[in-house]
Amino acid sequence: MLPQPLYEGLPYLYIISGLSSTIGLDTPGGKLCGLLLMTAGIVVHQIRARYRHPVKPPPPRNSHPHERQHYPSRYH
């Protein structure tokens, strides 16, 4: 198990490492690896954000707009 601060910082480390290798390396392979690292960091960050903050489902179409909606408990 990774310590919490290290686990939370990994996507940013991926993005920073990818950016620095994309800028600093002159070979096409180095630039490609840098882009892949940045992409991995962004994807990991987005997956974590979606998991931690789920989107509420839209209300049913046939409901009245002023009625109270009852969502499952995981959306509260």
ABEGO torsion letter per residue (X at the ends): XBBAAAAAAAAAAAAAAAAAAAAABABAAAAAAAAAAAAAAAAAAAAAAAAABBBBBBBBAABBAABBBBBBAAAX
